[in-house]
Amino acid sequence: MSEHGASSSVRIPVDGRDGNGTGSEKPFGSQLLCEHKWLPLKQHQLENKGSRRGSRTIVGDQSQQTHQNSSENNLRSSKTILWATGSHHIAQYPRFYRRKRAVHSENGQNLDGTSTTDDKNVGRLPRAARQEAQAALLEYLHSTRSLQFMDAENISRNSPHFLDNLLKKVENETNVGHSIARFLRYHPINEFEPFFESMGLRPSEYSPLLPRNLMFLNDDEMLLENYHVLCNYGIARNKIGKIYKEATEVFRYDYGVLQSKLRAFEEMGLKQLTVIKVVSSSPYLLIGDVNKEFHKVLEKLCSVGIDHGWIEGHLLEGNSYNWSQMLELLCLLSEMGCSKEQLGGLICQHPELLLEGSGNAAFSLIGFLLKFGSTSNDISSMLVQFPQVQVRKFVYNLRKCYNFLTEIDMEVQGIGRIVRSYPILLGSCSLKKVNSLLANLNTGKRRLCEIIMENPQVLKYWVLGSRVKRLPDSGEELRSRMMRTKFLLDLGFVENSNEMNKALKIFRGRGGELQERFNCFINAGLNQKDVSEMIKAAPQVLNQSKDVINMKIDFLVNGLGYPLSSLVSFPAYISYTIQRVKLRCSMYNWLKDQGTVEPKRALSTILACSDKIFMRQYVKHHPKGPEVWQKLKKQIYTD
């Protein structure tokens, strides 16, 4: 009998070595549950076992006296004693095998002193340790799970995310391979996770694709069969994931079906390398019969002098292609007047026209030009002369030039004429921003429009990265100032007076426009003398356009009911927005109906004060005033 129990008791060293220190480790006998796992017992379980066995069970630093004679097994210890489930003996040096996270202390460490930061543990692992983990996973998949060696090796080497998660469960960094092997021995994994990752899928991509009722790859026989067919055909293993994601039913085909589909592509005249690229980029072609649109695209390309080798050289395995849309583009270009020779040359020189986005950029270009009135002949002629610019970049430049012309206030007819006549020029230029160009040229939008309308070719000198020279002084500013000066002198201003200089600074626009705006007041019914006095008192009223001046005069007379002569005493009315006038006058009329304000207040009294003063002197004089004010404000400004 040993000191602590029967002679058949088992001693389990903490360091993983046997009693002789040889370092060997063997599964224990059947007297231990779950082979050699020791499970910690809760306090009430220890009490029950202690009472049945007539022993004193010590938990932590506390002891409890059993109902039997305490002298039979008087065990005292300052450590927690753990009972092996199914065993009648006590292990002096228990060993821990965890399924869940370790108990942590307050400072973020395990009770054995190791860090609890899993990501940090993984990041500290050297390359050799990671290779040990890969080797352990390989051994498990090949020897234990009986996967083919090539499959097991590929999975172990190309599933880094899964391997990192596996390494997070390892705390013994000195023997990673042994720890991983021990973990896998008692914790079966879902083999589809590293398998799908090795096929090139990210965890977020393969999570919805995981089988619900399977964990082991060998249980899905047709998946492995079709996977091997694709591998043996020459498709890279990390490209097969895209095929599985976009055409999952391919991996449910019976024996020989997938091989026959691959042979069908070769019977169309495609080489094996071409078939690999086509299938990798367009997995849906493997579903059902050979795609008719794909076959027609091949025939169309052959008819314009492009052989199948061109497809192999320009298809990108990472991209996806819509062969039906590409067929539509080829037919459209033919219908627009492109001959077979022109179409073949265009596609050979600009393969992205057909392949980039399956022709999306080309459709955008054609649609843009058609909106501005370009004919089919214009577009086909432009395509034949297409510059050495990527189609997507060409469309981007074209749209940017349109925005540029719109921003400088060019008329729609002028923009349409330039787009129809100079599409290649616009598509080849990456123009500077409008504000930057106006500052560099030292000119205004009106003159810039005139220059572009006269010679659109000047746009190529204003591209990004080019140095822009200032435009020569046209003398227009001098002529406009002379016209403004003459206009003010005719109104009775004294030359070089402060009053005249102030008016010249306030006026915007050319001198001829001032006279046209002045005549709006004359045509409304005011005499020239009154209008002249109005301009002297408020010269800013002539900064409004003719249409705005006429609209505000009509609203004053017909909308508000004020006489036209009100403008003579208060010409600044023209400077206020219609919304402000409507809001103030509507609020004033409501207050007048409530008897809160005096009737017949001057228009200047209602409009000239600030909102804060108007609220204090008018709106808040009635209890419901603020509510009505907000309601009117919302209604008027929304309209």
C-alpha positions, 0 to 999 in steps of 0.5 A, spaced: 500 500 500 502 506 498 502 512 503 496 515 500 492 509 497 491 503 494 497 500 490 494 501 484 493 508 484 495 512 478 500 518 479 500 523 473 506 528 473 504 536 471 510 536 466 507 531 462 512 525 464 511 518 466 514 516 473 521 514 470 522 521 467 522 518 460 517 523 457 513 518 454 505 519 455 500 513 454 492 513 455 490 511 462 486 505 464 479 504 463 478 506 471 479 514 469 473 517 465 474 520 458 481 516 458 486 520 462 481 527 463 481 529 470 475 533 472 475 538 478 469 536 482 465 542 486 464 542 493 458 539 494 460 533 490 467 532 494 462 532 501 458 526 498 464 522 496 468 524 502 462 521 506 461 515 502 468 513 503 469 515 510 475 520 509 476 527 510 475 532 504 479 538 504 477 544 499 481 550 499 484 551 506 477 549 509 476 541 512 469 538 513 469 532 518 465 526 515 460 521 519 465 515 519 472 514 523 476 520 521 483 515 523 482 511 517 484 516 511 486 522 515 488 527 509 490 534 510 492 539 505 493 546 503 491 545 496 484 543 493 484 535 492 481 533 485 477 526 484 477 522 478 470 521 475 470 513 475 476 512 480 476 510 487 483 513 488 486 520 489 491 523 484 497 526 488 499 530 482 493 531 477 493 534 470 489 539 467 485 538 460 481 544 459 475 544 454 473 551 456 477 558 458 482 558 464 480 561 470 483 568 470 485 573 475 484 580 476 490 582 472 488 578 466 493 572 467 491 565 468 492 562 475 499 559 472 501 566 470 500 565 463 497 571 459 490 570 457 491 575 451 490 569 445 491 574 440 498 576 443 500 568 444 499 567 437 503 573 435 509 571 439 509 564 436 515 563 432 515 561 425 518 554 427 512 553 432 507 555 427 510 550 422 509 545 428 502 546 428 501 545 421 505 539 421 500 537 427 494 538 423 497 535 417 498 529 421 491 529 424 488 530 417 492 525 413 493 519 419 487 520 423 482 522 418 485 518 412 484 524 407 489 524 401 496 527 403 496 532 398 489 534 400 491 534 408 497 538 406 494 543 402 489 544 408 494 545 413 498 550 409 493 554 406 488 555 412 491 561 416 485 563 420 483 556 422 490 555 424 490 561 428 484 560 432 487 553 433 493 556 436 489 560 441 487 554 445 495 552 446 498 555 452 505 551 452 509 555 447 515 550 448 511 544 445 506 547 440 506 541 435 505 536 441 499 540 444 495 541 438 496 534 436 493 532 444 488 537 443 485 534 436 486 527 439 480 529 444 476 535 440 474 533 433 474 539 428 469 541 423 474 539 417 469 543 412 472 550 415 479 549 414 477 546 407 473 551 405 479 556 407 484 553 403 480 553 397 480 561 397 474 563 401 474 567 407 470 565 414 465 570 412 464 567 405 464 560 407 460 560 414 453 560 410 456 554 406 458 550 411 453 543 411 449 543 417 449 535 419 456 534 417 463 535 420 468 530 416 470 531 409 470 524 408 462 524 409 461 528 403 463 523 397 461 527 391 464 534 394 471 531 394 470 527 388 468 533 384 474 537 388 479 532 385 476 533 378 477 540 378 484 539 381 486 534 376 484 538 371 489 544 373 485 549 376 488 552 382 486 549 389 485 556 392 481 558 386 476 552 387 473 556 392 470 561 388 467 556 383 464 553 390 461 559 392 458 561 385 456 554 383 455 550 389 451 545 385 457 543 381 460 539 387 453 535 387 454 532 380 455 524 380 461 521 377 463 523 370 458 529 369 463 534 371 469 531 367 464 531 361 462 538 362 470 540 361 471 536 355 465 540 352 469 546 352 475 543 349 470 540 343 468 547 342 476 548 340 478 551 347 485 549 349 485 546 357 488 553 359 483 557 356 478 552 359 481 553 366 481 561 365 473 561 363 471 556 368 475 560 374 472 566 372 465 564 370 463 558 374 456 558 372 458 556 365 458 549 369 451 549 370 446 546 366 448 545 358 454 549 355 452 556 356 449 559 349 451 566 350 458 564 351 458 560 345 455 565 341 461 570 343 466 565 341 463 565 334 462 573 334 469 574 336 472 568 331 468 572 325 471 578 326 478 575 326 479 574 334 481 567 336 480 563 342 488 564 344 486 572 345 481 570 350 486 566 354 491 572 354 486 577 357 481 573 361 483 575 369 481 569 373 479 574 379 474 577 375 467 575 373 464 576 366 457 576 364 457 573 357 450 575 355 452 582 356 458 582 352 454 578 346 449 584 347 455 589 346 458 586 340 451 586 336 450 593 338 457 595 335 455 591 329 448 594 328 451 601 329 455 601 323 462 598 325 465 593 320 468 586 322 475 589 321 473 595 325 470 591 330 476 586 331 481 592 331 477 596 336 477 590 341 484 588 340 487 595 341 482 596 347 480 589 350 477 593 356 472 595 352 469 588 352 472 585 358 472 590 363 465 590 367 463 585 361 462 592 357 459 596 362 463 602 361 462 601 353 454 602 354 455 608 359 459 611 353 454 610 348 448 612 352 452 618 354 453 620 347 446 618 345 443 623 350 447 629 347 444 627 340 450 623 337 448 619 331 450 611 331 455 613 325 458 619 330 459 614 335 462 608 331 466 613 327 469 615 334 470 608 337 474 607 330 479 613 332 478 611 340 485 614 343 489 610 348 485 611 354 482 606 358 474 606 357 473 607 364 477 613 365 475 616 358 468 616 360 470 619 367 473 625 363 467 626 359 463 626 365 467 631 368 468 636 362 460 636 362 460 638 369 466 643 368 462 646 362 455 646 366 459 650 372 461 655 368 454 657 366 455 655 359 448 654 355 445 647 354 445 648 346 453 650 347 454 644 351 451 639 346 454 642 340 461 641 344 460 634 346 457 631 339 463 635 335 469 633 340 467 627 344 475 624 343 477 631 346 473 631 352 474 624 354 482 625 353 482 631 358 482 631 365 481 638 366 482 643 372 477 645 377 473 651 375 475 656 381 482 654 380 482 655 372 479 662 373 484 664 378 490 662 374 487 665 367 484 671 371 478 671 368 470 670 369 466 665 367 462 669 361 469 670 358 471 663 359 465 660 355 466 665 350 473 662 349 471 655 349 465 656 344 470 659 339 475 654 340 474 648 344 481 645 343 483 650 348 481 645 353 487 640 352 491 646 355 488 646 361 489 639 364 491 637 370 499 638 371 499 643 366 502 650 367 496 655 365 498 662 363 494 668 364 489 671 359 491 677 355 487 683 358 481 684 353 479 691 355 472 689 357 473 691 364 475 698 362 469 698 357 464 696 362 467 701 367 466 707 362 459 704 361 457 704 368 460 711 369 456 714 364 450 711 366 451 714 373 453 721 370 446 721 366 442 719 373 445 726 376 451 723 380 457 728 381 463 725 377 469 722 382 464 724 388 464 719 394 457 717 392 459 715 385 465 711 387 460 707 392 455 706 387 461 703 382 463 698 387 456 696 389 454 695 382 455 688 379 455 686 371 456 690 365 454 697 364 449 695 358 445 691 363 444 697 368 440 701 363 436 695 362 434 694 369 433 701 370 428 701 364 424 695 368 422 701 373 420 706 368 416 701 364 412 699 370 410 706 371 415 710 375 418 717 372 425 717 370 426 722 376 423 718 381 427 712 379 434 716 379 432 718 386 431 711 388 438 708 385 441 714 389 438 712 395 439 704 394 444 703 388 444 695 390 437 694 387 440 694 380 444 688 382 437 684 381 436 681 374 430 684 369 426 678 371 427 678 378 425 686 378 419 685 374 417 679 379 418 683 385 414 689 382 408 685 380 408 681 387 408 688 391 402 691 387 398 685 386 400 680 391 401 685 397 396 690 395 401 696 396 401 702 391 407 702 386 409 709 389 411 705 395 418 703 391 420 711 391 420 711 399 422 704 400 427 702 394 430 697 398 424 692 398 427 690 391 433 687 395 429 682 399 427 675 398 420 674 396 420 669 402 422 674 407 416 679 404 411 673 404 413 671 411 413 678 414 407 681 411 403 674 412 404 675 420 403 682 420 396 681 416 394 676 421 396 680 427 392 686 424 386 681 424 387 679 431 387 687 433 394 686 436 398 691 431 396 698 428 393 698 421 397 701 415 404 700 417 409 702 412 412 697 408 419 699 411 417 698 418 415 691 417 421 689 412 427 693 414 428 690 422 431 684 424 428 677 425 429 678 433 426 685 433 420 683 429 419 677 434 419 682 440 415 688 437 410 684 433 410 676 434 410 676 441 404 681 442 399 675 441 399 669 445 399 664 439 404 669 435 410 664 435 406 658 433 403 662 427 409 664 426 413 657 425 407 655 421 407 660 416 415 660 416 414 652 415 409 653 409 412 659 405 419 656 405 417 649 404 413 652 398 
